[in-house]
Amino acid sequence: PMLFIGENVGSGSEPQVDIAVDPIDGTRLLSNGMPNALAVVALSERGTMHYPPQIAYMEK
């Protein structure tokens, strides 16, 4: 599963926060319940997280 910008998760009760999650390595390990997966998680007060604009990737 993946979280998308603007997606709501949880019960909707306080505290409401913005969440950023980035799986770095071992997503298959994690999905299979195995150890040694690595991810970064950031939380901020609701409405305070910076969302950079979409970037178009180009081949060089």
Protein Blocks (a to p, Z undefined) as FASTA:
>chain_A
ZZdehiaedjhpacddddddddfbhklmmmnopghiacddddddehiaccddddddddZZ
